[in-house]
Structure formats: structure tokens, C-alpha cells
């Protein structure tokens, strides 16, 4: 059995927590690998290309941003991801470091609970890159130049909806509805729902509302006129989209798989705590 660790390199608490978990694995004869980064005592270190090979589980130690990178690695390896929470409260990380060993032990004994989350994939025509871009949270096509806007002809399936003149357009999963899409005034969607959320960012036009789409629908964004664009999936470095390029974003055939405890905090409890919503009148 081999576990792969993705660790936030700038958080000392994350590095310490990862080192403790690697030591726990070593005592039980479990092989470990780290995705480059800090020395936590793992048996192996690998880059993005080699990291997923032969893994049984990916362990993220950090916050939600670290987990998004780990989710991509888990998708490439075809294995679940455990999010160990170090730092600020997020929606994706599952357990505190002290509770992680018991959850790992349950998973190794075949008692782990897997939560599947809808993910997205984006494919481009007319760009210099060809690899499909997988995302758990969102895909955004956005402007390159700070003082410009990008014009994106937007279609759902083959039906033209409008051309957004905006800073960008986000296509989010339900999981990603509380991330960048939320900051752009998109709706909060239960992660149990399967849908796509299309949200314009700072649209320079009267219509600037998000649109919720069926899970089998596809969004196509075509870069228009004189301004090129960038595509970013889950906050990864932007990929160039020249004028005339088209990106199609759809539900991924392979969902994200997150390892969960038998008892876990509900999405709505997390929502209340994350955004400091008022408690019930009797609380």
C-alpha cells in the first residue's frame, strides 16, 4: 500500500502534521510519497508527472487550496483523497491532524466512507494546448490585460445564449459554488446536487446573473474580437486562449472521491461557520 502526500509548504503546522502521519504510516509498513515540497520523511518524492503512479490514496495536508491540487492528483491516479485540515476553515478538508490516523486506519480496514463530488472538464479548440483540464471547483475563462474586458460568446449545448463583455466567465461545480463563483454573486448550491453554474465576473452589461444548468449540458465559450483570454482550472496557472479559440466545459466522466469519516459536519453547519451566519434564536 502506498499513500501520496500533498502538503502546504508554507505552513509549518502542515509540515509537522504531515511528518507525524508519515511516521504513523512507516510504523505500519505503509509506503509514502510526497509531491515535491518539504521533507516530511516520506520514502519517495515525485513531481506532478510521476506522483500519481501506483498510489492507493492521496492525503492533502493544508487547506482547501492544497486539497484542490491533491484532488487533481487523485483524479489522475483514480484514487480517493483525504483532506487533513491545517489552517483556516474550509469546505473540503475533512479532519484535524489528531483525528487523521483513526480515519486512515478505518480506510485501511475497508471501513472508509467515500463521498463522490461532481467535477468538470474543459477542452479547447484553436489553442496551443490540447490536454483536457479537470477541475473540482471551477473553470474560468478570463481577461489577460488588467484594464481590458474580454468578450465571450456563450452557448449552452448548441444554443447561443449571449456574448458576455466581462472580466471573465466562471463555470462552477456545486462544490465550487462556494468559491470564486460565490465571490462573483453566484448561488450557493448543495454539493449533493448535480449541476453546472455559469457565472459572469464583473459583466459590463445589464445582464450579469448566474445561470444554473443541467448536469448533462455543455457550456461553450468563444473568445471574440481583439482581446485574447486565459483559462484556469481550480486556480492553476492560466493557459493561453487566442482570439477565436473555443472552450467547451462539461461534467467530467470521473468524479472527485473524498474520504470521509462516519460522522462528519454537515454542509450547512460548515456554511454557517464559514460565513459567520447568525445562529438559531435559541442559540
Buried (B, 14 or more C-beta within 10 A) or exposed (E): EBBBBBBBEEBEEBBBBBBBBBEBBBEEEBBBBBBEBBEBBBBEBBEEEEBBEEBBBBBBBBBBBBBBBBBBBBBBBEBBBBBBBBBEEBBBBBBEBEEBBEBBEBBBEEEBBEBEBBBBBBBBEEBEEEEEBBBBBBBBBBBEEEEEBBBBBBBBEEEEBBBBBBBBBBBBBBBBBBBBBBEBEBBBBEBEEBBBBBBBBBBEEEEBEBBBBEEEBBBBBBBBEEBBBBBBBBBEEBBBBEBEBBBBBBBBEEBBBBBBBEEBEEBEEBBBEEEEEEEEEEE
